[in-house]
Amino acid sequence: MTLAARLDDLGNPAWIALTVVGFLIWWPLGLVALGYLVGSGRLARWTGCGARGWHNHTHAQSNPCGWWSVRSNSSGNRAFDEYRTETLRRLEEEQREFKEFLNRLRHAKDKAEFDQFMAERGHRPQGPTPQPEN
């Protein structure tokens, strides 16, 4: 069994203790422990934003770590929960529509630039340009 598995079995206090002890012994060792916690997702798991927290959220709460995230599925007030769900659905729909609008706008700009290029290209003389004589 690896050290990480043993510390996972002991829980969050063991990881905190390892990080603190690492800093007390030699500060780069503490940084390594902290970097491992962040890099492996163990630190995010404590806040509910890790990979496991992401898979446990429903589709209605598609951004578990965003500013509108909710820790529990219910606030205890059913009317508010319905309002929140509907508002989040509406905001996600508006975001999708806005992204589609931006894509159409970029496509129209690209098409206009290409049409302008083709028009300028069509007005150029086809043969070699004559050199002025001195």
trRosetta pair geometry for C-beta under 8 A, 3 or more apart (Angstrom, degrees):
i j d omega theta_ij theta_ji phi_ij phi_ji
1 5 4.9 -118 -172 85 88 130
1 6 5.7 104 132 -57 116 89
2 5 4.7 98 56 6 79 101
2 6 7.1 -141 97 -4 43 86
3 6 5.7 -55 -150 36 33 112
3 7 6.3 29 154 -16 67 107
4 7 5.8 -57 -146 40 30 108
4 8 6.2 35 153 -23 65 105
4 36 7.9 -126 -98 161 116 130
4 40 7.6 -144 -147 -147 139 170
5 8 5.5 -51 -146 34 32 114
5 9 6.6 35 152 -21 63 102
6 9 5.7 -53 -155 32 33 112
6 10 6.6 26 150 -14 65 106
6 14 7.9 -129 123 162 75 155
7 10 5.6 -55 -147 39 37 110
7 14 4.5 -167 -149 119 77 124
7 15 5.5 101 164 -71 123 73
7 18 6.3 -26 -119 -24 142 146
8 11 7.7 51 -179 -71 30 24
8 42 7.7 -116 -95 -120 94 124
10 13 7.1 -96 140 69 98 83
10 14 3.6 74 97 -38 128 147
11 14 5.9 114 63 6 54 100
11 15 7.9 -109 121 1 39 93
12 15 5.7 -58 -153 36 42 110
12 16 6.3 40 153 -19 73 105
12 46 6.1 95 -116 -100 134 116
13 16 5.5 -54 -145 38 36 113
13 17 6.1 38 156 -21 69 106
14 17 5.7 -52 -145 37 30 111
14 18 6.3 33 154 -21 64 105
15 18 5.7 -52 -147 35 31 112
15 19 6.5 30 154 -18 64 105
15 33 7.9 166 -170 172 72 107
15 37 6.1 112 178 -103 125 121
15 42 6.4 -161 -126 143 159 136
16 19 5.8 -57 -151 36 31 110
16 20 6.3 27 154 -16 66 108
17 20 5.8 -56 -144 40 31 109
17 21 6.0 29 158 -16 67 109
18 21 5.9 -55 -141 41 27 108
18 22 6.2 34 155 -24 62 108
18 33 5.5 -165 128 -151 96 143
19 22 5.6 -54 -150 34 28 116
19 23 6.7 27 153 -16 63 103
19 30 5.8 77 -176 -152 62 80
19 33 4.5 -169 -102 114 66 127
19 34 5.4 84 -139 -68 119 77
19 37 6.8 -22 -75 -24 129 142
20 23 5.8 -55 -153 35 32 109
20 24 6.4 29 151 -17 66 107
20 30 7.4 30 -121 -124 12 116
21 24 5.5 -55 -146 39 34 112
21 25 6.2 31 157 -19 68 106
21 30 7.9 175 80 -90 37 92
22 25 6.1 -55 -142 36 28 106
22 26 7.4 -55 -179 59 60 64
22 29 4.1 -139 -164 122 89 91
22 30 3.7 151 109 -83 94 56
22 31 7.8 -143 134 13 122 39
22 32 6.9 -128 -174 56 143 86
22 33 4.3 167 4 -2 166 137
22 34 7.9 -158 82 -22 139 80
23 27 5.6 26 -146 -117 65 60
23 29 7.4 -150 -63 78 29 80
23 30 3.0 55 -67 -85 67 160
23 31 7.9 95 -91 -34 81 59
24 30 7.5 105 3 -64 47 126
25 29 5.6 -25 79 59 109 148
25 30 7.7 156 45 -44 80 90
26 29 4.5 79 72 1 91 112
26 30 7.5 -172 87 -8 48 84
27 30 5.5 -51 -151 34 42 114
27 31 6.5 44 152 -20 69 101
28 31 5.4 -51 -149 36 39 114
28 32 6.4 45 151 -23 67 100
29 32 5.6 -48 -150 31 34 114
29 33 6.6 33 151 -17 63 103
30 33 5.7 -53 -149 36 34 110
30 34 6.2 31 153 -15 67 107
31 34 5.6 -55 -144 41 32 110
31 35 6.0 36 155 -21 66 107
32 35 5.7 -54 -144 38 28 112
32 36 6.4 32 154 -21 63 104
33 36 5.7 -53 -150 33 30 113
33 37 6.6 33 151 -21 63 103
34 37 5.6 -51 -151 32 34 113
34 38 6.5 27 154 -12 66 105
35 38 5.9 -57 -146 41 32 106
35 39 5.8 25 159 -14 68 115
36 39 5.9 -58 -134 45 27 107
36 40 5.8 14 170 -11 65 116
36 42 7.7 11 128 28 74 126
37 40 6.6 -63 -137 41 18 100
37 42 4.9 -88 -149 73 66 108
37 43 4.4 84 144 -48 97 102
38 43 4.9 -16 -89 22 53 142
38 44 7.8 83 -143 -30 53 87
41 44 5.1 -54 -157 43 64 114
41 45 6.1 78 142 -37 79 95
41 50 4.6 106 175 -143 101 109
41 51 5.7 -1 -168 -3 157 99
42 45 5.5 -44 -152 21 35 120
42 46 7.6 41 151 -23 58 94
42 50 7.6 34 -98 -102 14 147
43 46 6.1 -48 -168 20 39 111
43 47 7.6 17 146 -2 64 103
44 47 5.9 -65 -158 43 45 102
44 49 4.7 -91 -170 84 97 86
44 50 3.8 134 104 -75 99 78
44 51 7.8 81 94 -11 129 60
44 53 7.5 -128 142 24 91 127
44 65 8.0 -35 -158 -95 109 139
45 48 7.8 46 -172 -72 32 23
45 50 3.8 -15 -74 -4 62 154
45 52 6.2 40 -122 36 99 116
45 53 6.9 170 -130 -22 52 107
47 50 7.6 124 56 -25 76 81
47 53 7.9 -72 94 -20 60 168
47 65 7.6 64 118 -119 117 99
48 53 4.3 138 -178 -129 54 148
48 64 6.6 -124 137 163 93 115
48 65 7.8 171 99 -87 77 77
48 69 7.9 163 107 150 121 138
48 71 6.3 167 -7 -126 175 81
49 53 5.7 -49 -61 74 9 145
49 54 7.4 44 -172 -57 42 86
49 64 6.1 172 -115 111 62 101
49 65 3.8 66 -129 -92 117 118
50 53 5.1 99 51 12 64 102
50 54 7.0 -113 108 -10 36 92
51 54 5.6 -51 -148 30 32 116
51 55 6.7 25 158 -14 64 104
52 55 6.2 -59 -152 37 32 104
52 56 6.5 26 154 -18 65 113
53 56 5.8 -63 -147 37 32 110
53 57 6.9 38 158 -32 65 101
53 64 5.6 175 137 144 100 153
53 65 7.9 91 106 -58 130 92
54 57 6.4 -55 -161 17 30 110
54 64 5.6 -153 -104 27 55 139
54 65 8.0 -34 -84 -20 91 103
57 61 4.7 -105 -176 90 114 106
57 62 7.3 158 120 -101 125 24
57 64 4.6 -149 -44 -74 154 117
58 61 5.6 75 59 25 76 90
58 73 7.4 69 -3 -119 124 110
59 62 6.0 9 -170 -73 49 94
60 85 5.5 -18 -173 -140 139 94
60 88 6.4 90 174 94 80 133
60 89 6.9 -43 -138 -67 87 93
61 64 6.2 69 138 -84 104 69
61 69 6.7 86 -173 -135 111 67
61 70 6.3 -103 -118 39 137 95
61 88 7.3 -18 -95 166 54 164
62 92 6.9 82 33 -108 133 140
63 66 3.5 17 138 -5 125 129
63 68 6.7 67 76 57 117 94
63 69 6.2 -114 109 -72 74 92
64 69 5.2 74 -173 -130 34 128
65 69 6.0 12 -85 -43 8 155
66 69 5.3 135 56 -38 62 94
68 88 6.5 161 142 -104 144 107
68 91 8.0 136 -36 73 171 160
70 73 7.5 110 110 -102 120 21
70 75 7.5 -81 -154 -64 134 91
70 84 7.5 62 -52 160 147 149
72 75 7.3 141 79 -79 107 42
74 78 7.8 -16 -150 -89 111 59
74 81 5.6 -24 -133 -92 69 145
75 80 5.4 -55 63 94 140 127
75 81 5.7 -171 23 -67 93 88
75 84 7.5 109 -14 -7 130 151
77 80 4.0 48 97 18 115 115
77 81 6.5 166 88 -17 60 84
78 81 5.5 -53 -145 36 33 114
78 82 6.4 34 156 -19 66 103
79 82 5.9 -54 -151 35 30 110
79 83 6.4 30 151 -17 64 107
80 83 5.5 -55 -146 39 34 112
80 84 6.0 35 155 -21 68 106
81 84 5.7 -53 -144 37 29 112
81 85 6.3 30 156 -19 63 107
82 85 5.8 -54 -146 37 29 111
82 86 6.3 25 156 -15 64 109
83 86 5.9 -59 -147 40 28 108
83 87 6.1 27 156 -19 65 110
84 87 5.8 -56 -143 38 28 110
84 88 6.2 26 159 -16 64 108
85 88 6.0 -56 -147 38 27 108
85 89 6.3 28 154 -19 63 108
86 89 5.6 -55 -147 37 31 113
86 90 6.3 31 154 -19 65 107
87 90 5.7 -54 -146 37 31 111
87 91 6.3 31 155 -18 65 106
88 91 5.7 -52 -143 38 32 111
88 92 6.3 32 156 -18 64 105
89 92 5.9 -55 -149 37 29 110
89 93 6.4 30 152 -19 63 107
90 93 5.6 -55 -149 37 31 113
90 94 6.3 31 153 -17 66 105
91 94 5.7 -52 -145 38 32 110
91 95 6.3 36 153 -22 64 105
92 95 5.6 -51 -147 35 32 114
92 96 6.4 34 153 -20 64 104
93 96 5.7 -52 -149 35 31 112
93 97 6.4 30 153 -17 65 106
94 97 5.7 -53 -144 39 32 111
94 98 6.2 34 155 -21 65 106
95 98 5.7 -54 -146 36 29 112
95 99 6.5 30 154 -19 63 104
96 99 5.9 -54 -150 35 30 110
96 100 6.5 31 151 -18 63 105
97 100 5.6 -54 -151 37 33 113
97 101 6.4 38 150 -22 65 104
98 101 5.4 -49 -148 33 35 115
98 102 6.5 36 153 -19 65 102
99 102 5.7 -51 -148 35 33 112
99 103 6.5 36 151 -19 64 104
100 103 5.6 -53 -150 35 33 113
100 104 6.5 32 152 -17 66 103
101 104 5.8 -55 -149 37 32 109
101 105 6.2 33 152 -20 66 107
102 105 5.5 -53 -145 37 33 114
102 106 6.3 34 155 -18 66 103
103 106 5.8 -52 -146 36 31 110
103 107 6.3 32 154 -20 64 106
104 107 5.6 -55 -147 37 32 113
104 108 6.3 32 154 -20 66 105
105 108 5.8 -53 -147 35 30 110
105 109 6.4 30 154 -18 63 106
106 109 5.7 -55 -147 37 32 111
106 110 6.2 32 155 -18 66 107
107 110 5.8 -55 -147 38 30 111
107 111 6.2 30 154 -20 65 107
108 111 5.7 -54 -145 37 30 112
108 112 6.3 31 155 -20 64 105
109 112 5.8 -54 -147 35 30 110
109 113 6.4 28 155 -16 64 106
110 113 5.8 -57 -149 38 31 110
110 114 6.2 28 154 -17 66 108
111 114 5.7 -56 -145 39 31 110
111 115 6.2 32 155 -19 66 106
112 115 5.7 -53 -144 37 30 111
112 116 6.4 32 155 -19 63 106
113 116 5.7 -54 -148 36 30 112
113 117 6.4 33 152 -20 63 105
114 117 5.6 -52 -149 35 33 114
114 118 6.3 31 154 -17 66 105
115 118 5.8 -54 -146 38 31 109
115 119 6.3 33 154 -20 65 106
116 119 5.7 -54 -146 36 31 111
116 120 6.4 29 156 -16 65 106
117 120 5.9 -57 -148 39 29 108
117 121 6.1 30 154 -20 64 110
118 121 5.5 -54 -144 38 31 115
118 122 6.3 36 155 -24 64 105
119 122 5.7 -53 -150 32 30 113
119 123 6.9 24 155 -16 62 106
120 123 6.0 -61 -153 35 33 108
120 124 7.2 44 151 -34 63 97
121 124 6.0 -44 -159 10 37 115
125 129 6.5 120 66 -89 129 74
